[in-house]
């Protein structure tokens, strides 16, 4: 099937690709602050593996507690991460 036959699917697929995932935002902020994944994980008191999975978008919907810890560790608001 071509794009003309499935415009709804094409539109929503493109929309999802343009939206930045929370993991991408966290990674960008971490790099901007020149922190390693290990340093940020320790600063946030979360497992290193959890942070790496969030940053690589394996975990796309982390718990609010985890997001709060990461936001605090990065010095940003939760809204900055989820918007």
PDB file of N, CA, C and O in Angstrom:
ATOM      1  N   UNK A   1       0.832  -1.185   0.000  1.00  0.00           N
ATOM      2  CA  UNK A   1       0.000   0.000   0.000  1.00  0.00           C
ATOM      3  C   UNK A   1       0.875   1.246   0.000  1.00  0.00           C
ATOM      4  O   UNK A   1       1.885   1.307   0.701  1.00  0.00           O
ATOM      5  N   UNK A   2       0.490   2.212  -0.771  1.00  0.00           N
ATOM      6  CA  UNK A   2       1.238   3.463  -0.830  1.00  0.00           C
ATOM      7  C   UNK A   2       0.763   4.440   0.228  1.00  0.00           C
ATOM      8  O   UNK A   2      -0.173   4.164   0.978  1.00  0.00           O
ATOM      9  N   UNK A   3       1.411   5.566   0.273  1.00  0.00           N
ATOM     10  CA  UNK A   3       1.056   6.588   1.262  1.00  0.00           C
ATOM     11  C   UNK A   3      -0.330   7.154   1.021  1.00  0.00           C
ATOM     12  O   UNK A   3      -1.015   7.542   1.968  1.00  0.00           O
ATOM     13  N   UNK A   4      -0.747   7.207  -0.217  1.00  0.00           N
ATOM     14  CA  UNK A   4      -2.077   7.743  -0.530  1.00  0.00           C
ATOM     15  C   UNK A   4      -3.182   6.858   0.036  1.00  0.00           C
ATOM     16  O   UNK A   4      -4.272   7.344   0.340  1.00  0.00           O
ATOM     17  N   UNK A   5      -2.915   5.599   0.177  1.00  0.00           N
ATOM     18  CA  UNK A   5      -3.925   4.681   0.682  1.00  0.00           C
ATOM     19  C   UNK A   5      -3.951   4.642   2.207  1.00  0.00           C
ATOM     20  O   UNK A   5      -4.914   4.151   2.797  1.00  0.00           O
ATOM     21  N   UNK A   6      -2.888   5.162   2.860  1.00  0.00           N
ATOM     22  CA  UNK A   6      -2.837   5.121   4.317  1.00  0.00           C
ATOM     23  C   UNK A   6      -2.374   6.467   4.886  1.00  0.00           C
ATOM     24  O   UNK A   6      -1.392   6.512   5.627  1.00  0.00           O
ATOM     25  N   UNK A   7      -3.063   7.556   4.554  1.00  0.00           N
ATOM     26  CA  UNK A   7      -2.586   8.858   5.026  1.00  0.00           C
ATOM     27  C   UNK A   7      -2.614   8.987   6.545  1.00  0.00           C
ATOM     28  O   UNK A   7      -1.748   9.644   7.122  1.00  0.00           O
ATOM     29  N   UNK A   8      -3.588   8.374   7.195  1.00  0.00           N
ATOM     30  CA  UNK A   8      -3.685   8.477   8.651  1.00  0.00           C
ATOM     31  C   UNK A   8      -2.458   7.863   9.302  1.00  0.00           C
ATOM     32  O   UNK A   8      -1.861   8.466  10.194  1.00  0.00           O
ATOM     33  N   UNK A   9      -2.083   6.684   8.870  1.00  0.00           N
ATOM     34  CA  UNK A   9      -0.917   6.003   9.423  1.00  0.00           C
ATOM     35  C   UNK A   9       0.348   6.800   9.158  1.00  0.00           C
ATOM     36  O   UNK A   9       1.182   6.947  10.052  1.00  0.00           O
ATOM     37  N   UNK A  10       0.503   7.313   7.954  1.00  0.00           N
ATOM     38  CA  UNK A  10       1.689   8.095   7.602  1.00  0.00           C
ATOM     39  C   UNK A  10       1.780   9.348   8.453  1.00  0.00           C
ATOM     40  O   UNK A  10       2.849   9.664   8.977  1.00  0.00           O
ATOM     41  N   UNK A  11       0.684  10.061   8.596  1.00  0.00           N
ATOM     42  CA  UNK A  11       0.681  11.305   9.376  1.00  0.00           C
ATOM     43  C   UNK A  11       1.093  11.046  10.814  1.00  0.00           C
ATOM     44  O   UNK A  11       1.934  11.764  11.355  1.00  0.00           O
ATOM     45  N   UNK A  12       0.518  10.040  11.434  1.00  0.00           N
ATOM     46  CA  UNK A  12       0.810   9.782  12.832  1.00  0.00           C
ATOM     47  C   UNK A  12       2.209   9.203  13.033  1.00  0.00           C
ATOM     48  O   UNK A  12       2.825   9.428  14.075  1.00  0.00           O
ATOM     49  N   UNK A  13       2.709   8.472  12.061  1.00  0.00           N
ATOM     50  CA  UNK A  13       4.070   7.976  12.147  1.00  0.00           C
ATOM     51  C   UNK A  13       5.046   9.144  12.087  1.00  0.00           C
ATOM     52  O   UNK A  13       6.004   9.178  12.859  1.00  0.00           O
ATOM     53  N   UNK A  14       4.829  10.089  11.202  1.00  0.00           N
ATOM     54  CA  UNK A  14       5.705  11.257  11.089  1.00  0.00           C
ATOM     55  C   UNK A  14       5.593  12.123  12.339  1.00  0.00           C
ATOM     56  O   UNK A  14       6.593  12.662  12.813  1.00  0.00           O
ATOM     57  N   UNK A  15       4.387  12.257  12.870  1.00  0.00           N
ATOM     58  CA  UNK A  15       4.185  13.059  14.068  1.00  0.00           C
ATOM     59  C   UNK A  15       4.985  12.481  15.230  1.00  0.00           C
ATOM     60  O   UNK A  15       5.609  13.229  15.983  1.00  0.00           O
ATOM     61  N   UNK A  16       4.975  11.175  15.381  1.00  0.00           N
ATOM     62  CA  UNK A  16       5.711  10.526  16.464  1.00  0.00           C
ATOM     63  C   UNK A  16       7.212  10.685  16.296  1.00  0.00           C
ATOM     64  O   UNK A  16       7.924  10.807  17.292  1.00  0.00           O
ATOM     65  N   UNK A  17       7.714  10.688  15.073  1.00  0.00           N
ATOM     66  CA  UNK A  17       9.142  10.841  14.849  1.00  0.00           C
ATOM     67  C   UNK A  17       9.598  12.260  15.170  1.00  0.00           C
ATOM     68  O   UNK A  17      10.743  12.467  15.572  1.00  0.00           O
ATOM     69  N   UNK A  18       8.709  13.238  14.997  1.00  0.00           N
ATOM     70  CA  UNK A  18       9.077  14.622  15.255  1.00  0.00           C
ATOM     71  C   UNK A  18       9.033  14.943  16.742  1.00  0.00           C
ATOM     72  O   UNK A  18       9.728  15.850  17.198  1.00  0.00           O
ATOM     73  N   UNK A  19       8.239  14.224  17.488  1.00  0.00           N
ATOM     74  CA  UNK A  19       8.123  14.472  18.924  1.00  0.00           C
ATOM     75  C   UNK A  19       9.364  13.922  19.620  1.00  0.00           C
ATOM     76  O   UNK A  19       9.768  12.785  19.378  1.00  0.00           O
ATOM     77  N   UNK A  20       9.953  14.720  20.468  1.00  0.00           N
ATOM     78  CA  UNK A  20      11.159  14.306  21.167  1.00  0.00           C
ATOM     79  C   UNK A  20      10.770  13.488  22.390  1.00  0.00           C
ATOM     80  O   UNK A  20       9.960  13.927  23.206  1.00  0.00           O
ATOM     81  N   UNK A  21      11.341  12.314  22.514  1.00  0.00           N
ATOM     82  CA  UNK A  21      11.068  11.450  23.655  1.00  0.00           C
ATOM     83  C   UNK A  21      11.748  11.998  24.903  1.00  0.00           C
ATOM     84  O   UNK A  21      12.720  12.747  24.813  1.00  0.00           O
ATOM     85  N   UNK A  22      11.232  11.622  26.058  1.00  0.00           N
ATOM     86  CA  UNK A  22      11.803  12.082  27.320  1.00  0.00           C
ATOM     87  C   UNK A  22      13.266  11.672  27.443  1.00  0.00           C
ATOM     88  O   UNK A  22      14.080  12.428  27.974  1.00  0.00           O
ATOM     89  N   UNK A  23      13.601  10.494  26.962  1.00  0.00           N
ATOM     90  CA  UNK A  23      14.987  10.031  27.019  1.00  0.00           C
ATOM     91  C   UNK A  23      15.925  10.917  26.223  1.00  0.00           C
ATOM     92  O   UNK A  23      17.059  11.163  26.636  1.00  0.00           O
ATOM     93  N   UNK A  24      15.450  11.400  25.072  1.00  0.00           N
ATOM     94  CA  UNK A  24      16.262  12.293  24.253  1.00  0.00           C
ATOM     95  C   UNK A  24      16.509  13.615  24.977  1.00  0.00           C
ATOM     96  O   UNK A  24      17.603  14.176  24.910  1.00  0.00           O
ATOM     97  N   UNK A  25      15.486  14.103  25.664  1.00  0.00           N
ATOM     98  CA  UNK A  25      15.623  15.363  26.409  1.00  0.00           C
ATOM     99  C   UNK A  25      16.606  15.205  27.563  1.00  0.00           C
ATOM    100  O   UNK A  25      17.457  16.064  27.793  1.00  0.00           O
ATOM    101  N   UNK A  26      16.477  14.102  28.280  1.00  0.00           N
ATOM    102  CA  UNK A  26      17.378  13.845  29.411  1.00  0.00           C
ATOM    103  C   UNK A  26      18.821  13.744  28.920  1.00  0.00           C
ATOM    104  O   UNK A  26      19.726  14.336  29.507  1.00  0.00           O
ATOM    105  N   UNK A  27      19.024  13.004  27.858  1.00  0.00           N
ATOM    106  CA  UNK A  27      20.373  12.830  27.317  1.00  0.00           C
ATOM    107  C   UNK A  27      20.971  14.165  26.890  1.00  0.00           C
ATOM    108  O   UNK A  27      22.132  14.449  27.185  1.00  0.00           O
ATOM    109  N   UNK A  28      20.182  14.990  26.192  1.00  0.00           N
ATOM    110  CA  UNK A  28      20.673  16.294  25.734  1.00  0.00           C
ATOM    111  C   UNK A  28      21.063  17.185  26.915  1.00  0.00           C
ATOM    112  O   UNK A  28      22.098  17.850  26.882  1.00  0.00           O
ATOM    113  N   UNK A  29      20.231  17.193  27.955  1.00  0.00           N
ATOM    114  CA  UNK A  29      20.529  18.001  29.136  1.00  0.00           C
ATOM    115  C   UNK A  29      21.767  17.473  29.869  1.00  0.00           C
ATOM    116  O   UNK A  29      22.597  18.247  30.347  1.00  0.00           O
ATOM    117  N   UNK A  30      21.873  16.163  29.947  1.00  0.00           N
ATOM    118  CA  UNK A  30      23.037  15.557  30.614  1.00  0.00           C
ATOM    119  C   UNK A  30      24.330  15.917  29.892  1.00  0.00           C
ATOM    120  O   UNK A  30      25.321  16.286  30.521  1.00  0.00           O
ATOM    121  N   UNK A  31      24.310  15.807  28.584  1.00  0.00           N
ATOM    122  CA  UNK A  31      25.500  16.125  27.791  1.00  0.00           C
ATOM    123  C   UNK A  31      25.834  17.610  27.901  1.00  0.00           C
ATOM    124  O   UNK A  31      27.001  17.987  28.016  1.00  0.00           O
ATOM    125  N   UNK A  32      24.804  18.444  27.865  1.00  0.00           N
ATOM    126  CA  UNK A  32      25.018  19.894  27.997  1.00  0.00           C
ATOM    127  C   UNK A  32      25.701  20.227  29.325  1.00  0.00           C
ATOM    128  O   UNK A  32      26.512  21.150  29.399  1.00  0.00           O
ATOM    129  N   UNK A  33      25.367  19.474  30.364  1.00  0.00           N
ATOM    130  CA  UNK A  33      25.956  19.696  31.684  1.00  0.00           C
ATOM    131  C   UNK A  33      27.265  18.925  31.878  1.00  0.00           C
ATOM    132  O   UNK A  33      27.855  18.935  32.958  1.00  0.00           O
ATOM    133  N   UNK A  34      27.699  18.264  30.815  1.00  0.00           N
ATOM    134  CA  UNK A  34      28.948  17.498  30.815  1.00  0.00           C
ATOM    135  C   UNK A  34      28.991  16.435  31.915  1.00  0.00           C
ATOM    136  O   UNK A  34      30.002  16.257  32.595  1.00  0.00           O
ATOM    137  N   UNK A  35      27.875  15.744  32.066  1.00  0.00           N
ATOM    138  CA  UNK A  35      27.786  14.644  33.021  1.00  0.00           C
ATOM    139  C   UNK A  35      27.819  13.321  32.276  1.00  0.00           C
ATOM    140  O   UNK A  35      27.257  13.206  31.187  1.00  0.00           O
ATOM    141  N   UNK A  36      28.469  12.330  32.851  1.00  0.00           N
ATOM    142  CA  UNK A  36      28.392  10.983  32.290  1.00  0.00           C
ATOM    143  C   UNK A  36      27.083  10.356  32.762  1.00  0.00           C
ATOM    144  O   UNK A  36      26.439  10.859  33.683  1.00  0.00           O
ATOM    145  N   UNK A  37      26.701   9.261  32.128  1.00  0.00           N
ATOM    146  CA  UNK A  37      25.495   8.554  32.575  1.00  0.00           C
ATOM    147  C   UNK A  37      25.674   8.080  34.007  1.00  0.00           C
ATOM    148  O   UNK A  37      24.750   8.176  34.815  1.00  0.00           O
ATOM    149  N   UNK A  38      26.843   7.576  34.322  1.00  0.00           N
ATOM    150  CA  UNK A  38      27.110   7.086  35.667  1.00  0.00           C
ATOM    151  C   UNK A  38      27.003   8.214  36.693  1.00  0.00           C
ATOM    152  O   UNK A  38      26.406   8.038  37.755  1.00  0.00           O
ATOM    153  N   UNK A  39      27.579   9.368  36.375  1.00  0.00           N
ATOM    154  CA  UNK A  39      27.534  10.506  37.297  1.00  0.00           C
ATOM    155  C   UNK A  39      26.100  10.973  37.533  1.00  0.00           C
ATOM    156  O   UNK A  39      25.717  11.267  38.665  1.00  0.00           O
ATOM    157  N   UNK A  40      25.317  11.038  36.471  1.00  0.00           N
ATOM    158  CA  UNK A  40      23.929  11.471  36.631  1.00  0.00           C
ATOM    159  C   UNK A  40      23.121  10.439  37.418  1.00  0.00           C
ATOM    160  O   UNK A  40      22.330  10.804  38.287  1.00  0.00           O
ATOM    161  N   UNK A  41      23.313   9.183  37.126  1.00  0.00           N
ATOM    162  CA  UNK A  41      22.597   8.131  37.853  1.00  0.00           C
ATOM    163  C   UNK A  41      22.897   8.209  39.348  1.00  0.00           C
ATOM    164  O   UNK A  41      21.992   8.102  40.176  1.00  0.00           O
ATOM    165  N   UNK A  42      24.157   8.395  39.683  1.00  0.00           N
ATOM    166  CA  UNK A  42      24.538   8.515  41.098  1.00  0.00           C
ATOM    167  C   UNK A  42      23.927   9.771  41.727  1.00  0.00           C
ATOM    168  O   UNK A  42      23.426   9.735  42.851  1.00  0.00           O
ATOM    169  N   UNK A  43      23.978  10.874  40.990  1.00  0.00           N
ATOM    170  CA  UNK A  43      23.433  12.146  41.482  1.00  0.00           C
ATOM    171  C   UNK A  43      21.928  12.045  41.732  1.00  0.00           C
ATOM    172  O   UNK A  43      21.398  12.659  42.658  1.00  0.00           O
ATOM    173  N   UNK A  44      21.255  11.268  40.899  1.00  0.00           N
ATOM    174  CA  UNK A  44      19.797  11.117  40.995  1.00  0.00           C
ATOM    175  C   UNK A  44      19.383   9.968  41.908  1.00  0.00           C
ATOM    176  O   UNK A  44      18.207   9.827  42.242  1.00  0.00           O
ATOM    177  N   UNK A  45      20.344   9.156  42.306  1.00  0.00           N
ATOM    178  CA  UNK A  45      20.076   7.973  43.112  1.00  0.00           C
ATOM    179  C   UNK A  45      19.119   7.008  42.403  1.00  0.00           C
ATOM    180  O   UNK A  45      18.150   6.518  42.984  1.00  0.00           O
ATOM    181  N   UNK A  46      19.427   6.757  41.129  1.00  0.00           N
ATOM    182  CA  UNK A  46      18.688   5.756  40.357  1.00  0.00           C
ATOM    183  C   UNK A  46      19.707   4.786  39.768  1.00  0.00           C
ATOM    184  O   UNK A  46      20.874   5.140  39.603  1.00  0.00           O
ATOM    185  N   UNK A  47      19.279   3.570  39.452  1.00  0.00           N
ATOM    186  CA  UNK A  47      20.214   2.613  38.852  1.00  0.00           C
ATOM    187  C   UNK A  47      20.735   3.107  37.495  1.00  0.00           C
ATOM    188  O   UNK A  47      19.992   3.674  36.693  1.00  0.00           O
ATOM    189  N   UNK A  48      22.009   2.879  37.267  1.00  0.00           N
ATOM    190  CA  UNK A  48      22.643   3.239  35.992  1.00  0.00           C
ATOM    191  C   UNK A  48      21.880   2.622  34.817  1.00  0.00           C
ATOM    192  O   UNK A  48      21.647   3.283  33.806  1.00  0.00           O
ATOM    193  N   UNK A  49      21.498   1.364  34.955  1.00  0.00           N
ATOM    194  CA  UNK A  49      20.807   0.679  33.862  1.00  0.00           C
ATOM    195  C   UNK A  49      19.460   1.324  33.558  1.00  0.00           C
ATOM    196  O   UNK A  49      19.034   1.356  32.404  1.00  0.00           O
ATOM    197  N   UNK A  50      18.796   1.832  34.575  1.00  0.00           N
ATOM    198  CA  UNK A  50      17.516   2.509  34.351  1.00  0.00           C
ATOM    199  C   UNK A  50      17.736   3.764  33.516  1.00  0.00           C
ATOM    200  O   UNK A  50      17.006   4.024  32.560  1.00  0.00           O
ATOM    201  N   UNK A  51      18.745   4.533  33.885  1.00  0.00           N
ATOM    202  CA  UNK A  51      19.036   5.760  33.130  1.00  0.00           C
ATOM    203  C   UNK A  51      19.394   5.440  31.680  1.00  0.00           C
ATOM    204  O   UNK A  51      18.920   6.112  30.765  1.00  0.00           O
ATOM    205  N   UNK A  52      20.221   4.428  31.463  1.00  0.00           N
ATOM    206  CA  UNK A  52      20.612   4.097  30.089  1.00  0.00           C
ATOM    207  C   UNK A  52      19.414   3.636  29.266  1.00  0.00           C
ATOM    208  O   UNK A  52      19.323   3.947  28.079  1.00  0.00           O
ATOM    209  N   UNK A  53      18.502   2.903  29.880  1.00  0.00           N
ATOM    210  CA  UNK A  53      17.296   2.449  29.171  1.00  0.00           C
ATOM    211  C   UNK A  53      16.370   3.615  28.856  1.00  0.00           C
ATOM    212  O   UNK A  53      15.733   3.631  27.803  1.00  0.00           O
ATOM    213  N   UNK A  54      16.288   4.583  29.750  1.00  0.00           N
ATOM    214  CA  UNK A  54      15.452   5.765  29.488  1.00  0.00           C
ATOM    215  C   UNK A  54      16.068   6.581  28.352  1.00  0.00           C
ATOM    216  O   UNK A  54      15.371   6.980  27.419  1.00  0.00           O
ATOM    217  N   UNK A  55      17.370   6.825  28.436  1.00  0.00           N
ATOM    218  CA  UNK A  55      18.035   7.627  27.407  1.00  0.00           C
ATOM    219  C   UNK A  55      17.999   6.975  26.031  1.00  0.00           C
ATOM    220  O   UNK A  55      17.973   7.675  25.019  1.00  0.00           O
ATOM    221  N   UNK A  56      17.997   5.656  25.979  1.00  0.00           N
ATOM    222  CA  UNK A  56      17.942   4.966  24.687  1.00  0.00           C
ATOM    223  C   UNK A  56      16.504   4.663  24.264  1.00  0.00           C
ATOM    224  O   UNK A  56      16.276   3.966  23.276  1.00  0.00           O
ATOM    225  N   UNK A  57      15.547   5.185  25.010  1.00  0.00           N
ATOM    226  CA  UNK A  57      14.115   5.052  24.723  1.00  0.00           C
ATOM    227  C   UNK A  57      13.626   3.605  24.746  1.00  0.00           C
ATOM    228  O   UNK A  57      12.646   3.269  24.082  1.00  0.00           O
ATOM    229  N   UNK A  58      14.303   2.758  25.502  1.00  0.00           N
ATOM    230  CA  UNK A  58      13.792   1.413  25.763  1.00  0.00           C
ATOM    231  C   UNK A  58      12.644   1.560  26.765  1.00  0.00           C
ATOM    232  O   UNK A  58      11.599   0.922  26.638  1.00  0.00           O
ATOM    233  N   UNK A  59      12.869   2.414  27.756  1.00  0.00           N
ATOM    234  CA  UNK A  59      11.793   2.803  28.678  1.00  0.00           C
ATOM    235  C   UNK A  59      11.297   4.156  28.198  1.00  0.00           C
ATOM    236  O   UNK A  59      12.018   5.149  28.284  1.00  0.00           O
ATOM    237  N   UNK A  60      10.071   4.200  27.695  1.00  0.00           N
ATOM    238  CA  UNK A  60       9.522   5.453  27.169  1.00  0.00           C
ATOM    239  C   UNK A  60       8.602   6.154  28.151  1.00  0.00           C
ATOM    240  O   UNK A  60       8.289   7.333  27.987  1.00  0.00           O
ATOM    241  N   UNK A  61       8.168   5.422  29.179  1.00  0.00           N
ATOM    242  CA  UNK A  61       7.280   6.016  30.180  1.00  0.00           C
ATOM    243  C   UNK A  61       7.780   5.673  31.580  1.00  0.00           C
ATOM    244  O   UNK A  61       7.203   4.829  32.267  1.00  0.00           O
ATOM    245  N   UNK A  62       8.859   6.339  31.995  1.00  0.00           N
ATOM    246  CA  UNK A  62       9.389   6.071  33.340  1.00  0.00           C
ATOM    247  C   UNK A  62       8.415   6.556  34.405  1.00  0.00           C
ATOM    248  O   UNK A  62       7.563   7.404  34.136  1.00  0.00           O
ATOM    249  N   UNK A  63       8.541   6.021  35.602  1.00  0.00           N
ATOM    250  CA  UNK A  63       7.651   6.427  36.694  1.00  0.00           C
ATOM    251  C   UNK A  63       7.870   7.899  37.026  1.00  0.00           C
ATOM    252  O   UNK A  63       8.938   8.453  36.766  1.00  0.00           O
ATOM    253  N   UNK A  64       6.859   8.515  37.597  1.00  0.00           N
ATOM    254  CA  UNK A  64       6.960   9.922  37.962  1.00  0.00           C
ATOM    255  C   UNK A  64       8.035  10.121  39.028  1.00  0.00           C
ATOM    256  O   UNK A  64       8.680  11.169  39.067  1.00  0.00           O
ATOM    257  N   UNK A  65       8.233   9.131  39.890  1.00  0.00           N
ATOM    258  CA  UNK A  65       9.277   9.229  40.907  1.00  0.00           C
ATOM    259  C   UNK A  65      10.662   9.294  40.249  1.00  0.00           C
ATOM    260  O   UNK A  65      11.514  10.084  40.656  1.00  0.00           O
ATOM    261  N   UNK A  66      10.871   8.466  39.243  1.00  0.00           N
ATOM    262  CA  UNK A  66      12.149   8.465  38.531  1.00  0.00           C
ATOM    263  C   UNK A  66      12.348   9.776  37.786  1.00  0.00           C
ATOM    264  O   UNK A  66      13.437  10.349  37.811  1.00  0.00           O
ATOM    265  N   UNK A  67      11.305  10.249  37.129  1.00  0.00           N
ATOM    266  CA  UNK A  67      11.386  11.519  36.393  1.00  0.00           C
ATOM    267  C   UNK A  67      11.694  12.660  37.364  1.00  0.00           C
ATOM    268  O   UNK A  67      12.489  13.547  37.051  1.00  0.00           O
ATOM    269  N   UNK A  68      11.069  12.637  38.534  1.00  0.00           N
ATOM    270  CA  UNK A  68      11.313  13.680  39.539  1.00  0.00           C
ATOM    271  C   UNK A  68      12.773  13.664  40.001  1.00  0.00           C
ATOM    272  O   UNK A  68      13.389  14.718  40.159  1.00  0.00           O
ATOM    273  N   UNK A  69      13.315  12.479  40.214  1.00  0.00           N
ATOM    274  CA  UNK A  69      14.717  12.368  40.640  1.00  0.00           C
ATOM    275  C   UNK A  69      15.663  12.885  39.554  1.00  0.00           C
ATOM    276  O   UNK A  69      16.634  13.583  39.845  1.00  0.00           O
ATOM    277  N   UNK A  70      15.369  12.537  38.307  1.00  0.00           N
ATOM    278  CA  UNK A  70      16.220  12.977  37.203  1.00  0.00           C
ATOM    279  C   UNK A  70      16.117  14.493  37.029  1.00  0.00           C
ATOM    280  O   UNK A  70      17.128  15.165  36.826  1.00  0.00           O
ATOM    281  N   UNK A  71      14.905  15.027  37.109  1.00  0.00           N
ATOM    282  CA  UNK A  71      14.712  16.475  36.983  1.00  0.00           C
ATOM    283  C   UNK A  71      15.506  17.207  38.065  1.00  0.00           C
ATOM    284  O   UNK A  71      16.178  18.201  37.787  1.00  0.00           O
ATOM    285  N   UNK A  72      15.424  16.714  39.289  1.00  0.00           N
ATOM    286  CA  UNK A  72      16.152  17.329  40.389  1.00  0.00           C
ATOM    287  C   UNK A  72      17.660  17.246  40.152  1.00  0.00           C
ATOM    288  O   UNK A  72      18.376  18.221  40.375  1.00  0.00           O
ATOM    289  N   UNK A  73      18.142  16.091  39.704  1.00  0.00           N
ATOM    290  CA  UNK A  73      19.560  15.905  39.433  1.00  0.00           C
ATOM    291  C   UNK A  73      20.080  16.812  38.324  1.00  0.00           C
ATOM    292  O   UNK A  73      21.236  17.236  38.346  1.00  0.00           O
ATOM    293  N   UNK A  74      19.223  17.103  37.364  1.00  0.00           N
ATOM    294  CA  UNK A  74      19.609  17.975  36.249  1.00  0.00           C
ATOM    295  C   UNK A  74      19.337  19.448  36.551  1.00  0.00           C
ATOM    296  O   UNK A  74      19.773  20.330  35.811  1.00  0.00           O
ATOM    297  N   UNK A  75      18.614  19.708  37.640  1.00  0.00           N
ATOM    298  CA  UNK A  75      18.296  21.090  37.993  1.00  0.00           C
ATOM    299  C   UNK A  75      17.246  21.720  37.098  1.00  0.00           C
ATOM    300  O   UNK A  75      17.283  22.921  36.829  1.00  0.00           O
ATOM    301  N   UNK A  76      16.302  20.897  36.638  1.00  0.00           N
ATOM    302  CA  UNK A  76      15.212  21.388  35.796  1.00  0.00           C
ATOM    303  C   UNK A  76      13.887  20.948  36.409  1.00  0.00           C
ATOM    304  O   UNK A  76      13.861  20.148  37.344  1.00  0.00           O
ATOM    305  N   UNK A  77      12.796  21.474  35.878  1.00  0.00           N
ATOM    306  CA  UNK A  77      11.480  21.064  36.382  1.00  0.00           C
ATOM    307  C   UNK A  77      11.028  19.783  35.683  1.00  0.00           C
ATOM    308  O   UNK A  77      11.524  19.431  34.613  1.00  0.00           O
ATOM    309  N   UNK A  78      10.100  19.114  36.298  1.00  0.00           N
ATOM    310  CA  UNK A  78       9.517  17.920  35.666  1.00  0.00           C
ATOM    311  C   UNK A  78       8.872  18.300  34.342  1.00  0.00           C
ATOM    312  O   UNK A  78       8.968  17.562  33.361  1.00  0.00           O
ATOM    313  N   UNK A  79       8.218  19.444  34.317  1.00  0.00           N
ATOM    314  CA  UNK A  79       7.587  19.924  33.080  1.00  0.00           C
ATOM    315  C   UNK A  79       8.591  20.058  31.933  1.00  0.00           C
ATOM    316  O   UNK A  79       8.266  19.764  30.783  1.00  0.00           O
ATOM    317  N   UNK A  80       9.801  20.500  32.249  1.00  0.00           N
ATOM    318  CA  UNK A  80      10.828  20.629  31.215  1.00  0.00           C
ATOM    319  C   UNK A  80      11.117  19.281  30.543  1.00  0.00           C
ATOM    320  O   UNK A  80      11.454  19.226  29.360  1.00  0.00           O
ATOM    321  N   UNK A  81      10.982  18.222  31.299  1.00  0.00           N
ATOM    322  CA  UNK A  81      11.279  16.887  30.762  1.00  0.00           C
ATOM    323  C   UNK A  81      10.096  16.257  30.029  1.00  0.00           C
ATOM    324  O   UNK A  81      10.285  15.536  29.049  1.00  0.00           O
ATOM    325  N   UNK A  82       8.885  16.526  30.495  1.00  0.00           N
ATOM    326  CA  UNK A  82       7.739  15.825  29.917  1.00  0.00           C
ATOM    327  C   UNK A  82       7.032  16.595  28.801  1.00  0.00           C
ATOM    328  O   UNK A  82       6.209  16.023  28.086  1.00  0.00           O
ATOM    329  N   UNK A  83       7.333  17.844  28.647  1.00  0.00           N
ATOM    330  CA  UNK A  83       6.686  18.623  27.558  1.00  0.00           C
ATOM    331  C   UNK A  83       7.367  18.398  26.242  1.00  0.00           C
ATOM    332  O   UNK A  83       6.958  18.968  25.230  1.00  0.00           O
TER     333      UNK A  83
END
